[in-house]
Amino acid sequence: MKKNFISIVLFLIFTTKAIAHSEHYKDINVLEYELFRNDKYIGFHNYKFERSQNYLNVKSIIEFAIIKLGIELYRYNGSTEEKFEDGQLINFTSKTNQNKKIKNTKITFDERKNVLFISGSENQLTSPKEYRVGTWWDHEIVQAKAQISAVSGRIIDQKVTFLGKEMLNLYGKNYSSLHFNLSSTDENLSESKKLNIDVWYDEKTKIWLKAAFDKTGSWEYRLKSFN
């Protein structure tokens, strides 16, 4: 009981502080992650932050390849760009190449209707402005009732579970982290589309430290460096 109470308190502290979205990233210019599959390095995912008054612009590039016995089985590369005004997402674009299959997603904020308009590879729809794009660097995703796929634009209703406070060591640096699990609430989804990912954020700065999930192998994103 005591452990559950502490977990709830830490979760509330984390999400209350998350309101000042842009303030947590005011000193961050670059986040660099390495990707691992079955504990083998396969690629990278890097973010670049740019600011102008009350605007925040976040660009990312991801590249990885799965190679077995010298044969390339799968290659993925993509880019995203997110634009925020006073912490509200106003524009998002992504382009991905999954084994030569191209997908594009665009999200815009309709200020008059106060919703996000999503034009994705699978459909066109609207969502509440509070939903977050599943790019994971944005710690406010643990507050959202749903996340929007950065690749396809589909909306994924989610349950967020706070799993506790943990010490992480990444590339020789120690971090006091908060560990969450994000999972789909729709049990009717196919296994390939179900969300089930663990994410870790730095307790003080809210920087995304790590992500882990299983999907045809064990995958991990690990923060290598930031400035």
LOSE-848073 format. One record per atom (N, C-alpha, C): z, x, y. Coordinates in steps of 0.2 Angstrom, whole numbers, plus 2048, in hexadecimal, padded with zeros to 3 digits. Layout:
REM residues N
ZXY/...
//
This chain:
REM residues 227
8008047FA/800800800/800804806/80480A806/80580E80C/7FE81180D/7FB814808/7F5817808/7EF81380B/7EF80C809/7EA80780C/7EB806813/7F2806815/7F380481C/7F180A820/7F281081E/7F0816822/7E8816822/7E581481D/7DE81481D/7DB80F822/7DE809823/7DC804827/7DD80782E/7E380A830/7E480C836/7DF811839/7DE816834/7D981B836/7D2818837/7D0813833/7CA810834/7C980D83B/7CF80983D/7CF806843/7CF80B849/7D2810848/7D281584E/7CB81884E/7C8819849/7C181C849/7BC81784C/7BC81184A/7B780C84D/7B980A854/7BF80A856/7C180985D/7BE80E862/7BF815860/7BC81A864/7B581A864/7B281785F/7AA81785E/7A7814864/7AB810867/7A780C86D/7A4810872/7A7815874/7A481A879/79F81E875/79A81B873/79481E86F/792825872/78F825877/78C82B87A/79183087C/79782F87D/79C83487F/79D838879/79D836873/79E83B86D/79984086C/79383F86F/78D84386E/78B847875/78F84787A/78E849880/78D851880/79085487B/79085C87B/78B85E875/788859871/78485B86C/77D85B86E/77A86186C/77386286D/76E862867/771864862/76E86585B/772864855/770860850/77486084A/76F862845/771866840/76C86983B/76F868834/76C865830/76E863829/76A866824/76D86881E/76986A819/769864813/764863810/76485E80A/764861804/76885E7FF/7698617F8/76885B7F3/76485D7EE/7638587E8/76685B7E2/76B8587DF/76E85C7D9/7708637DB/7738637E1/7768697E3/77186F7E4/76A86D7E5/7658727E6/7628707ED/7618757F1/75E8747F8/7578727F7/75686D7FB/74F86A7FB/74C869802/75086A807/74D86980E/752868813/750865819/75486581F/75385F823/75885D827/75785782C/75B859832/75785A837/75A85C83E/759857843/75E857848/75F85284D/75F856854/75C854859/75C856860/75E851865/763852869/76684E86E/76384F875/76184A878/75F84C87F/762846883/76484888A/76884388E/765843895/76683D898/76483C89F/7688368A2/76D8378A6/7718328A8/77482E8A3/7738288A2/77682389D/771823897/76C827897/768827891/76982C88C/76882B886/76982F880/76382F87C/75F83587B/759835877/75B839871/75A83786A/75B83B864/75583B860/75284185F/74C84285B/74E846854/74B84484F/74D847849/746849845/74784E841/74185083C/745851835/74184F830/744850829/73E852825/73F857821/73A85981C/73E85B815/73B859810/73E85B809/73985A804/73A85E7FF/73585E7F9/73985F7F3/73785B7ED/73A85C7E7/7358607E2/7378657E0/73386A7DC/73686B7D5/73286B7D0/73586C7C9/7308707C6/7338767C3/72E87B7BF/72887D7C3/72987D7CA/7248807CE/71F87A7D0/7208747CE/71C86F7CF/71F86A7D5/71C8687DA/71E8647DF/71E85D7DD/7238597DC/7238537D9/72484E7DF/72784F7E4/72884B7EA/72884E7F0/72584C7F6/72684F7FC/72784A801/72C84B806/72D84680B/72E84A812/72B847817/72C84981E/72C843823/730844828/73083E82D/733840833/73383C838/73683D83F/738836841/73D837845/740831849/741832850/74282D854/74482E85B/74882885D/74E82985F/752823861/754824869/75381E86C/75581E873/75B819875/76081C878/76681787A/767817881/769811883/76B81188A/77280E88A/77781188D/77E80F88D/78080D886/77E811881/78081087B/77C80B877/77880787A/774802876/76D805874/76B80586E/76580786C/75F80286F/75B806873/755802876/74E803873/74E80986F/74780A86C/74880F866/74580D861/74581285B/73E812858/73C818856/736819853/73681E84D/73381C847/733821842/72C82183E/72B82783C/725828838/72782C832/72582A82C/72782E826/72182E821/72083481E/71B835819/71F836812/71E83180E/722832807/71C833802/71B839800/71683A7FB/70F8377FD/70D839804/707836807/70782F808/70C82B807/70D824809/710824810/70D822815/70F82281C/71381B81E/71981C821/71C816823/71E81782A/71E81182E/720812835/72480C837/72980D83B/72E80883D/72F809845/730803848/73180384F/7367FE851/73B7FF855/7407FA857/7417FB85E/7417F5861/7427F4868/7487EF86A/74B7F086F/7507EC871/74D7E7876/74E7E0875/74C7DB879/7527D987D/7527DB883/7577DA888/7587D3889/7537CF88A/7537C888C/7567C4886/7547C5880/7577C287A/75D7C5877/75E7CB879/7647CF877/7647D0870/75E7D286D/75E7D4866/7597DA865/7597DD85F/7557E285E/74F7DF85A/7497E185C/7437DF859/7407E5855/73F7E384E/73D7E8849/7367E7847/7327EC847/72C7EC844/72B7F283F/72C7F0839/72C7F5834/7277F582F/7277F982A/7227FA825/7227F3820/7277F0820/7287EB81B/7287E481E/72A7E3825/72A7DD828/72B7DE830/72B7D8833/72D7D883A/7337D383B/7387D583E/73E7D083F/7427D2845/7477CE846/74C7D084B/7537D1848/7577D484B/75E7D5849/7637D584F/7697D484E/76E7D5853/76E7DC856/76F7DD85D/76F7E3860/7747E885D/77A7E685A/77F7EA857/77D7ED851/7787EB84D/7767EF847/7747F6849/7757FB845/773801846/76E804841/76A808843/76580B83F/76881083A/766810834/76981582F/76781C830/76981F835/767826836/76E82A835/773827835/77A82A832/77D82E837/77983283C/77D836841/781832845/77F82B846/78282784B/788824847/78E826849/794824845/79681C846/79381984B/79481284C/79180E846/78D811842/78B80D83C/79080A838/79680E838/79C80B834/79F805837/79D80383D/79F7FC840/79A7F783E/7947F883D/78F7F383C/78F7EF836/78D7E9837/78D7E4831/7877E682D/7827E9830/77C7EA82C/7797F1830/7747F482C/7717FA82F/7697F882D/7657FB832/75E7FB831/75B80182E/757800829/754806826/74F80982B/75081082C/74C814830/74581582E/744814827/73E815824/73980E824/73C809822/739803821/73A7FD826/7407FE82A/7427F982E/7467F382B/7477F3825/74A7ED822/7527ED824/7557E7824/75C7E7826/7607E781F/7657EB81F/7697EC819/7707EA81B/7727E4819/7797E281A/77E7E7816/7837E9819/7877EE816/78F7EC817/7927EF812/79A7EF812/79C7F6813/7A17F7817/7A37FE819/7AA7FF816/7AB804812/7B2805810/7B480C812/7BA80C815/7BD813817/7C1816811/7BF81C80F/7C181F809/7C782480A/7C8825810/7CD82A812/7CB830816/7D1834817/7D083A81B/7CF840817/7CA844818/7C984A813/7C8850817/7C9856814/7C785C817/7C185E814/7BC860818/7B6862815/7B486A817/7B186E813/7AF874815/7A8875814/7A4876819/79D87681A/79B87D81D/798881819/79588781B/79B88B81E/7A188B81B/7A688F81E/7AA88D823/7A9886825/7AC88382B/7B087D828/7B787C82A/7BB877828/7BB87182D/7BA86B82A/7BA86582E/7BF86082C/7C385D830/7C785782E/7C285182F/7C184E829/7BC848829/7BF842828/7BB83C829/7BC836827/7B6834823/7B883181D/7B3830818/7B2828817/7AC826817/7AA81F816/7A581E811/7A581880E/7A081680A/79C81080D/79581080D/79180B80F/78D808809/78E802808/78B7FF802/7887F8804/7837F6800/77F7F0801/7847EA7FF/7847E4803/7877DE801/7837DA7FD/77D7DB7FD/7787D67F9/7777D97F2/77A7D57ED/77A7D87E6/7737D67E3/76F7D27E6/7697D17E3/7637D67E5/7657DB7E9/7607E07EA/75F7E47E4/7597E77E4/7577EB7DE/75B7F27DF/75C7F57DA/7607FC7DA/75D8017DF/7568017DF/7538057E4/7548047EB/7567FD7ED/7577FC7F4/75E7FB7F6/7637FB7F1/76A7FB7F2/76C8017F6/7717FF7FB/7748057FF/77A8067FB/77C80D7FA/78280F7F8/7838177FA/7858187FF/78681F802/78C820805/78F826803/795829806/79382D80D/79782C812/796830818/79D83381B/79C83981D/7A283C820/7A183E828/7A683C82C/7A683E833/7AC842835/7AA84683A/7B084A83C/7B5846840/7BB84783E/7C0842841/7C1842848/7C084884B/7C1849852/7BA847856/7B584A854/7AF84A858/7AA844856/7AB842850/7A783C84D/7A083F84B/79F84684B/799848848/798847841/79284583F/791844838/79184A834/79584B82F/79585182C/791851825/79184C822/78F84C81B/78D845819/788844814/78683E811/785840809/78783B805/78583C7FE/7848357FB/77F8357F6/77D82F7F3/7798317EC/77882D7E8/77582E7E1/76F8297E1/76982C7E0/7638297DF/75E82D7DC/75D82C7D6/7598317D2/75B8387D3/7628397D3/7658407D4/76A83F7D9/76E8447DA/7748447DE/7718487E5/7728447EA/76F8477F1/7758487F6/77484D7FA/77984E7FF/776851805/77884F80B/777852811/77D855814/77C85C816/782860818/78086381F/785862823/78486482A/78586C82A/77F86F82C/77F87782C/78187A832/77F877838/78187983E/780874844/783875849/78287184F/784874855/78187285B/783875861/781870867/
//
